[in-house]
């Protein structure tokens, strides 16, 4: 007997699919018009769900009819909506999550109907997630899989057998009630894994509206836990049952309305299931929602501040709910509590696992900032969290707490701030509860304040707290940075400066200037000694200066060191500024503070410290040491060779300070063997900072563009140049040095890689053809994303920064081969590059060149300087 349905049924099925496709397109367009007119997010989702329900029901009927017995099919199957579709929160392009519930002993008899139906759903243009299960199979899977279990909570019958659906609901509800704790744990474990995948930080630059921390999925988690513990998932009913406070209910409803409308807008605009709130979308939606900016904030920063406030509220609720769920008192805890737990003055109790306030303690905490600090100190010092009821009471009471800071409050706050083991966790807890801004009012402005760029990965408040976490971790380092942190005389000053250093952002005026005034106000507020206030104000005001000098200037310049030493005035200020600079970089985002940057900043620190202490500079000591080494490294014949003596005298101090006498001797021997106008190059890996240093020499090299050519060779091999130096030695020998990283190698590059790059550097000198740069996948989209910042290209020329050279700074968005293009144009302008550094300024790269004319002098003529500036602008503006 043939299983092929009659051609008439097939035609009817095709008609049903075509009609469904048209209904979906027309329905979405109609609902989008309502969305555009301002219909709230939940109502839009309701209408979208109703649209899908109608289409699914009609296609099921058509598929059942095509199989020959529609009435019988409806008794054998129940179409059950799950997840977001089940709770009537379908977004414009959400998947249709369906469970096809059957009661048959043999489900294979339904396979033809199921296949026809599911194929029809896909053919109609919907994305289907479906499963064919019995009630018992669904329950068994839910026991072992938190994701499946959570999806089954919001189940809703669309079509088919009501008794089958009711049977499933009874079994499922009974299973969840019996295994409430285990089910809740499976929900929380699955959600934690998802958060890790989509970004554990609340303040991601480009968050996933559904899955990132504080997003819609955490609202779902609150529903799931409510169902598992109380048999109810609807927030309105949970509130009516007293399971949710009025404030939490209001915040949850506000956040859900905001996020649902945002998600609907993103998907309608993209015409796809887009949930990633990227930078382009942030700009577009901020304008669409009418954010106008002002007071130093861009419209997009105002919009994202609102986004982060909502997600922060959701995250705090979810976290507290998880903590409550798993803080149940066990029999062991009950037995140990009277023995190991203790009360503190009758107001607080330090238990086996938690710290809590008694009834009298709760009363004392209301509006008493000093008591709040005392309780936080107790919690962090004991290493035990606040119990849920105490935490919630503090959170709800924070808005009414006054901001008056007396001597006792200031003393306790400064104790917490200055103690490395307490500083980071106590400040974070105070900020979460809403009390940090009572002590430092400027934190209120910084809360959830986005910095709209790719460079900073966190909001201003999160960056400040992260900086405290980073700086206290420096105590464990076994390098100059760790030593400097351990020798800071008063860590309260350093930690306070770090907490305040970026709080001036979000205003019209430059943030370091605003920050300085904030520090000047906070000092007296916390009863700091005037000298401490001056130190904190200085550190906040100058927090970018040391990094700028180390990464953008020639720190081998003795005059620069002298001026910097005069600015910082004291060794301890210098030590604090060094540590603060590194902590600031580390708190920007992962891998921003590299060991190479620590080494460069450390070099500037040690040189300046020697000047402040009246000691010989590290360069002078290194020079003397290297000269002594040379006597043993060079052979008698080499020591008697005048050429060697001339080159040793001409060797740059920076090179001498960082290379052994053996390395210098080897370099000189290689250079001595160069043929006329010949070149040599080699590279070695530095394990301490994971960089590769290439050294090159070019005989009769001046005026031949060797610097730009070799930079091009490095870039064409995919290397990222961090810094570069060039020195004209005796006998017109050109010494070049490049510090690079190699993205192609994990760890140390193989010798063959270094040899290939070195050969390409040698061949590049006097090459007729320009280098060919790799096309990096995703580079265009990455550059486009960076340019959304709106930073303009800029070229600055400074004739005061160096006593011997003109400094050209080029600000633009990075691209492959940029250094080569800029250096080649400077060569074409008949300028000699003596030193170059590559740094970052927010989302832009800053290429810095120390240049002279071919005679070795500064460029003084104003017209020529302007011509150089225009030529550099032309290079960076051409694509």
N, C-alpha and C positions, 0 to 999 in steps of 0.2 A: 504494500500500500504506500503510495507516494506521500512524503511529508511536506512537499512544496505546496504552499497555500494557493488558492485560486488567484488568477491574475486580477480579478476584481478587488479582492482584499488587499493585494499589494498596491493597487492604484489608490485605494482608499487610505492606506497607510501613508503613501507619498503625499497625498493631498493634506492629510492631517499634519505631517511634518512641515510642509510648506506654509500652511496656515499658522502653525505654532511659531515658525521663524518670523513671519510678518507680525504676529501678535507681540512677540518679544521686542522687536525693533520699535514698533509703534508705541508699545507700553513704556519702554525705557525713555523714549523721546518725550512722551507726555509727562512722565514723572520727573524728568530732568527739568522741564519747564517749571514745575512746582518747586523743585529744589532751588532753581535760579531766582524764583520769586520770594524765597525765604522760608519755605516749609521746613520745620525742624527735622533734625537727623533721624529721630526714631520714627516719625510719621513717614518719611521717605522710605525707610527700611520696611515699614509695614506694607506700604503700597507695592514695593518691589517683591516682597514675599508673597503677597496676594497674586501678583502677576505670575510668578513662577508656579504657585499652587495651581492656578487655573490651567497653565500649559501642561504641567506634569499630569494632572488629572485627565485631561483630554487625550494626551498621548498614551496613557495607561489604558484608557477605555478603547482607543483605536487598536492598540496592540492586542488587548484581550479579544476584541471582536475579530481581529485577523486570525487569531488562533482557533476561532470557531465557537467558543462558549464564554462570553464575557461575564455572565452572572456567576458561573462556577469559579472563574478566575478571582473574582472579588471575595469569594469565601476562602480561597486557598492562600491568598497573599494580603499582607497589610503594608502599605507604603508609609513609612515612618520618617518624618523629617528630623534631622539631628543637628546638633551644634548651633551655629548662628542662624541657620535656616529654620531650625526647630524653635528657637526663641524669637523668631520673626525679626531678626536683625540682619537680613540679607543686604549686602552692599551691591552696587550696580553690576559688578562682575564677579561676585562671590561664586565659589563652587556650590553646587547643589548636592548637599550631603544627605543621602537616602539609605535607609536600611529596608530591604525587602524581606519582611518577616514572614516565615512560612511555618506551617504546623505539620507538614508531611514527614513521614518516616523516610521517604526517598525524594530528595529535592530535585533529582535529575529530571523528573517529569515536568518541572517548571522551567527547565533551562531554555527551551525555545521561546517561551513567553518573555522571560527575563532578558534574553539576548535581543529580541525584537524591541522591547521597551527601552532598554538602555541605549541601544544604537540610535533609536529615534530621538532620545534626549540629546545626544551628541550632535546628530544631524540637524537638530533645531537650533544649534548654536549655543547651548549651555554646557558648562564644564561640570561633569558629574563625578561625584565620589560615591560609590555604591557598594553594598555588600548584600549577599543572600544568606540569611541565617535563621535558625530557629531561635526561640526565646532562650532555650537552655544554652545554645552555642554562644549567643551574645553575652549571657551572664558569665559563662566560663571565661571568655576573653576579657571581660571587664574586671575579673578578679586579679588578673596578672598584668594588665596594661592600663596605666593611669590615663593615657591619652584616649583610649577607647572608652574607658569608664566615664570620663568627663564629657565626652561627646554624647553619651546616652542620657545624660541628665535632662537636657532640654529636648525631649522627644515629643513629637506631635503627629497625630494620625492625619494623613492627607486623603487617602482613599483606601478601599479594600476592607478587610475584616476587622471590625471593632473588637470582637472577642479575642482575636489573636493579639491585638495591641494591648488590651486590658490585661491579658495573661502575662505578657512581657513586663508591663509596668509593675504588677504585683510582685513578680519574682525579683525584678531589679531593685525595687524599693526595699524589699525584705533583705536582700543581700547587702545593700549599702548600710542599712540600719545595724545589721549584725557586725559589720566590719568597718564601722565608722572611722576609727583611728587609722587603720591600715589604708583605707580608701583616701582619706585626707593626705596621708603621707605620699601616696602614689601621685596625687594631684600636684602636691608641692614639689616633689622630685622632678616630675615631668616639666613643670613650669620653670624650675631652676635651670634645667638643661637647656630649655628654649631661650631663657634670658642670656645664658652664656653664649649661645650661638649667635644671637642678634645684638649682643652688646650688654655687658653687665652694668655699665655705668648708666645712671638715669639721664645724664646730660650729654648724650651722644650728639655729635655735630649734625648727623643725618639719621634721625631715628626712624625706626619701623613703627608706624602708628599702632599696629596690632600687637607685635611680638616683643618690642623693646621694653625695658623696665618701665613700669608705670603706664603702659599702653592698655589697649582694650583687653588684652589677654589677662591682665591682672584684675580687671573688673570681673571677668569671667571666673577667675580663681575665687574671688569673694563669693560669687554665686554658688560655685561648686562646694566650697567648704560649708556654706550655709545649708545646702541641701543635705550634705553628709551628716552634719551634726544636728540639724533641726528639722530636716525634711522639707525645707523651703528654700528656693533659690532666688525668688523675686526680691530685689532690694526694698521695695515698698512694704512688702509683708514682713520682711526681716526687721524693718524699722518699727512697724506696728507691734511686733512681738517684743520689742525692747532689746533686740540683738544688735542694734546699730544706733549710735547716738544721733541726735538731731543734726549736729555739725557734720558728722561723717556722712549722713544720708544726703545732706545738701551738697557737700563737696562731691560725692559720688555721682549724683544726678547731674551736676554741672559739668563734671569731667566727661561723663558719658555723652551728654548732648554735644559738647565741644568736639570730642573725638569722632563721634558718628558723622556729624556734619562735615568735618574735615576729610574723613575717609571717603564719604560719598562724593565730595567735590574732586578729590584726587582721581577717583576711578572714572567719574563722568568725563573729566577733562582728558585723561589718558586713553579713554575708550578701552580700558583693560583693567585687570585686577592689580592696580598699583597701590602699594601700602608703604613704600619707602618715601619719607619726606625729605627729598634731596634739596640741595641749595636753590636750584632753579624753581622748584615748587614753593619753597619758602618765600622767595621774592614774589612770585605770582600771586600766591594766596594772601600774603600780607596786603598787597595792593587791592585785591578783590574784596577783602574784608574791611577795607577802609582805614587801615592803620596809616597814620599820617607822619609819624616820627616826631622829633622835637626833643629839646633839652639834651642834646648830644646822643640821642638814640635814633637809629635808622628805623623805618617802618617794620622791616623784617625782624629787627631785634626786639621791638615791642611785641610783635606777634609770637615769636619764639619764647619770649618771657612768659606769656600767657600759656603757651603749650607746656612749658616746663613746670609752671605752677600747678596746672591740672594734673600732670603725670606724677609730680612729686606727692600731691595729696593722695592719689591712687596708690602709689608705691608705699607710702607710710601706712595706709589702711591695710594693704595686703600683708605687709611685713608684721604689723601688730597682730593681725588675724592669725597668721601662721604661728607666731610666738604663743598666742593664747591656746591654740589648738594642741600644741605639743608641750605645754607647761603643766600638764596634769601632775598632781602629786601621787607618787607611787608609794607603795607600802614601805619600801626601804627609806624613802624620803621622810615619811611620817615618823618612822622610828628614830631616824637620826636628827630630825629637826630640833627636838627639845635638848638634845645633847650638844650638837654642833652649832645650832643657830643661837644668835644672841641679840638682845635689844640694845639700842644706843639711846640712853636717856629717855626711854619710853616712847620716843618719837619714830624711830626707824628700827627695822629688823634686818639683820644680815643673816640670811638663811643659808641652807646648804647649797642652793643653786641661784638664788635671786636676792636682790635687795628691795625692800618694800617700806612703805610708810604706814605707820599705824594711824588710827583715827585722829589722834592728837597731832601726829606728824603731818597728816593731810591738811589739817587746819592751819598749822604753822607755815606750810609751804605756800599757801594762797597769798600771792602778791609779795612774797618775801624773797627777793633775789639772792640774798645771802644764804638762805636755807636751801634754795635750789642748787647753788654752787656747792654747798656742803654735801648735799645728797649725791650730786654728780661725782664729786671727789670720792665719796665713799664707794660708789658703784665701780668706778674705774680702778681705784686702788685695790679693791677686793677682787677685781676681775670677774664680777658677777653683774648681769644686766638688771635693770629695773624690772620689777614684775609688771604685768600688763595693766593692772588697775592704776598703779602709781604713775606709770608712763602716760597713760591716757589722761589722768587727772592733770598732770603737769602740762600736757599739750593743750588741753582745753582751757587751762587757766592762764596760759602765756599772754594772750592778747590784753588781758586786764592788768598784767604786772607792770608796775611803774619802772621808769628808767633812771631813777636816782641811784647814784653809786657813791656810797660812803667809804671811808677808809678801810673798814673791815671787809666789805665786798671787794674793793680793789685789791687788797692784800691777798685774799683767797684766789681771785681770778689770776693774778700775776704768779701766784704759786703754781697753779695748774698750768699756766702758759709756759713757765720757765722750767718745768720738770719734764725732761724728754720722754719719759715713759707715760706721762699723763697728758701731755699737751695735745697730741693729735686726737686721741679718742674722746677726751673731754670736750674739746672744741666742737668736734663733729656732733656729739650728743646734744650739746647746748644749742647748736644751730638747728638740728632736727626738731627740737622741742620749741624753738622760737625764742630762746633767752639770750643767745649770743648777741643779737641786735639790741638787746636791752643794755648790754655793757658797751658794745661798739655800735652805735646807731647807724654808721655808714654801711653795715652789713645788710641792713634792710633794703637799701637801694641795689645792692649787688646780688641779692637773692634771685636766682634763676635768670640772671642777666647774660644773654648770649653775646659772644664776640663773633660777628659774622665773617669768619674766615676759616680757611682750611688748616691754618697753623695751630691755633688753639683748639684743643679737643674738648674742653669743658667750659661750663659757665663760669663767670667771675668768682662767685662764692665757692664753687667746687674747686676751681683752680687754687684759690687761697688756702682752703683746707688741705688740698692735696700737697701743696708746697710745704705745709707743716709736717705732714706725714713723711715727705721725702727728706726734709732736713734732719729729722730725728734719726732717720735710717743711716745717715752719714757717719754716725758714731761707730758703726761696725766696719767702716772701710779702712783698709790698710794702705792708704796712700796720702798724698799731701792734702787732699780734701778732708779725709777723715781726721787727720792730725789737726788741721785748722779748726774744724768744728769742735773737737775735744778741748782746744785751747782758747775758745771764746770765753772771755772773762765773765760776761753777763748774758746768758742765753735768753733771758726775758726780753732784752732789747732786740736781739736777732729775731726771735719768734714773733714778737709784736710787729716788727717791720715787715716780715713775710706775710702776716695776716692782713696788713694794711696796704701792701705795695701796689695792688691793682684796684683798690676800692674807688679810685678816682675815675674809673672808666664809666662811660655812659653819660658824660657831660660834654659841653661844647669845648671847654678848655682842655689842653693837653693833660693827660691823666697823671703824669708825674707831678705836675704843679698842683692839681687838686689834691692828690695824695699827700703831698707835703703839708698842706693846710689841715687835712684830716688828722695827720699825725700830730701836728702842733696843738690840735684841740683834744685829742685823745690823751696825750701825755699828762696834762693837768687833771683831766677827768679821772685818771687812774692814780693820781698823786705821785707821779714819777718825779724823780729828781730832775731839775732843769737840764743837767748834762745828759741824762738818759733820753729826755725828750728831744734834745738836739741830735743825739745819735740816731734815734729812730727816724726823725724827720729827714736827716741826711740820707739814710739808707733808702727810704722810700723815694726821695727825690732823685737819687742817683742810681736807682736799681737797674737801669739799662746801660749805664755808662761803661762799666767794666767789661761787660759782654761785647759792647760795640767796639771798644778799643782792642780787645783780644782777638776778635774775629774779623775786624775790618781794617785794622791799622798794623803798621810795621812795629811790633813791640821790641824790635832790635834797635829802635831809635831812642837814644839816651835822653833826648830832650822830651820826648813823649813820656818816658818814665818819670822824669823830674817833675813835669807838670802834673801828672797823675798823683804822685806822692804828695805834692803840695796841696792837692784837692782833698785827699783823704785825711791828711794830717797825722793820724796815729796808727800804729801797728794793729791795734784791736779793731778799729774801724775798717781797716783794710781787710783784716781777717773775716770780719762779719760780712763785708761786701762780697768777698770771694765766695763764701759759703752761700749767701743769699742768691748770688747770680747763678750758681749751679743748681740750687733748689728750684729757682724760678724756671730754668730750662727743663729740669726733670718733671715739673708739674704741668708742663705744656701738653705732653702726651708721650706715649711709648717711644723709646729709642731717640728722643730729641737730645737728651744729655748723653752724648757718646763719650767714650774714654778720650778720644782725640780732643774734644772740646774741654774736658777736664784738664788735660795736659796743657793746652794752650792757655787757659785761664790760670792754671797753676804756674806757668812760666811767667806770666805777667805779675802774679802775686809775689813770687819769690824775688823778681827783679825790683819791684817796688818796695818790698819789705827790706831788702838790702839797702836801698837808698834811705828809707826812713830810719834805719838803725845805724846808718853811717858805716856800713860794712862794704867791702869790695863787692862789686856786682857779680852775679853768677857768671856772666860772660867773661869778666876779667879773670876770675878764678879758673874758669874752664880754659881760657886762652893760655894761661900760664901752665896749667896741667897738660894740655895737649902739646905744647911746645916741648915739655919735658919728655912726653911719650915719643915725640917724633925723633928724638935723639937715638932712641933704642929701636925704632921701627925702620928708619931709613938706613941704608947701607952707607959706609964711609964715602963711596963714590957719589952717592946721591946727595949726601950732606955737603959735599964739596961742589955740587953742581949749582951754579948761580940761578938757573931756571927754577929749581926747587925752592930756593930761598925767596925768590921774588913771589912765587905763588903762595907760599906760606904766609908772607906778610900781607898779601892781598885777600886771603881767605876771609869770608864774612864771619863776623862774631857769632851769629845765630847758628851757623853750620858747625863751627868749632865747639859750641856749647852742647850740641846734641849728638855729636859723633865721636867715636873713639879715635885715638891716634892711629890705630891700625887701619880703620876705615878711610881716614883722610889720606894716609900714606898710599893705600891701594888706589884711591881715586887719582892721586897725583901721578902714580906710575902709568895708569891708563891714559891720562891726558898727555903725558910726556911722549907717548908712542903715536899720537895722532898725526896723520899726514897733513900736509898743508890744506886748509879748509875742510879737513875731515871732521867726523863727529863720532861720538860713542855714547851709549846709554845702557843702563842696567837698573834692575829693580830688586827690592827686598821687602819682605813682609815683616811688619811690626806686630808681634802678638799682643803686646800690652794694650794697644788701642785699636787693633784690627784694621790697620791701614797699610797701604803699600806706598813706599817711597821710591820714586824714580829719580835717579841722578843722571845728568847728561853733561857732556862737554862739547863745545864746538870751537874748532880753531878758526881764527879770523872771523868770529861769528857776528860781530856788531853790524847792524844794518841789513841782515839777511832774513829777518823775520823768523828766526829759529824758535822764539818763544811761542808765537801763534801757530807755527807749523807743528810743533811737538804737542801743543795743547789739542790741536785738531786730531793728531794721531791717537792720542789717549781717548778722546771722546768718540772717535770712530770705532774704537775697540770696546765701547760700552762702559768705560770707566768714568766714575764721577769724581771730578777734581774738587778738592777741598781748599787747597792753598797752593801757591806757586811763587817761586822766587827766581830772580835772575841776577847774576853779578858779573860785571866785566872785570876779569882778573888781569894780571900782568900779561904782556905780550898779546893783547887782544884775544885772550881766551875767554870764552863765554861759559860760565857755570850755571846750570839750570837745575832746579829741584821742584818736583811736583809731589804733593801728598794726595793720594786718591783712595777711593774704595772701589771694590770690584764686585758688582752685583752678580756677576756670572759665577763667582766662587763662594762656596760656603766654607768660611774659614780661610786657611792659607791657600792662595792660588798655586797650582802646580808649576814647577820650574819652566815647563814648555810654554805656559801662558805668559810668564814674565819675559821669556826670551823672545816670543813673537811680538809682544808689544814694544820691547826695546828696539827690535829691528825696524819696526814701523816708524818709531820715533827718529831713528837715524836716517831712514830713507826719506822722511818728510822734509828734511832740510833742503832747500833749493828745488823742491818738487814743483813741476809745472802745473800739475792738476791739483785742484783743491780736494780735501778729504771727503769721503762719502760717509754720511752718518746713517746709523741704523734707524729703521722705522720701528718705533716701539709701539706694540699693540696697546691701544687705549690712551696713547699720549694726547691725541687731539681732544678727546672728551675730558681728560684730566685738566688740560690747559683751559678748556672752555669753562670748566667748573671753577677753576681758580680765578678766572677773569670776572666772574660774577661779583667778586668783592668790589670791583669798580676802582681799584687803585690805578692811578695814572702812571704811565712811563715817565721816568725823570732822570736827568743827568745833572749831577752837582760837581762843581770843580772848586777845590780848596787849595789855596796857595799858602795857608798858614799852618796846616797840620804837620808839615814836614819842613825841616830846614834845608833839605837838598833837592826835593822833588815836588812836582805838582801832583796832587791827588785827584783822580777822576773816579767818581762813584756813579755807577749805572744801576738804576732801579727798574726792573722789568720782570715779566713772568718767564720762568725758566723754560728753556727748550734745548734739545740736543744740539751741541756745537756752538752754543752762544758765546762761550769764552773765546773760541777760535775766531768767530766773526768779529767780535769786539777788538781782540788783540791784532787781527790782521788789518783792521781799519786804522788802528793807532800806528801800526808799522807803515801803512801807506801814507800816513800824515807825517812821516819822517820823525817819529818819536821813539824813544827807547824805553821799554818797560823794565823797571828794576825790581818790582815787587808786585804781587797780585794776591788777593784773597777773595774767596767766595763765601758769602754769608747769607742769612735769611732775614728779611724784614717783613714780618707777617706772612702774606702769601707770595711775596715777590722774592726774587733772588737779587742780591747786591753784589755786583762784580766791582772790585776796587783795584785800581791801577795806580802805582807810583811811577810817574813818567818824567822824562827830561827830554830836552832837544838832543840832537845827535852829538852836540858838543858837551853834554853832561850838565847843562844848566836848566833852571826852572823856566817855564814859559810865562813871561811877564806881560806880553802884549795883549791888551784887552780884546782886540779884534780877533787875534788868533785863538784865544781862549774860547770866544763865542763860536768860532768856526769849528773847533774841536767838539764843543757841546752839540752843535747842530749835526755834525757827522755821526756822533754816537747815537743821537736820537733817531737818525735815519736808519741805522743798523737795527735798532730794537723795534722800530715800527714797521719794518718790512717783514712780510711773512713768506 
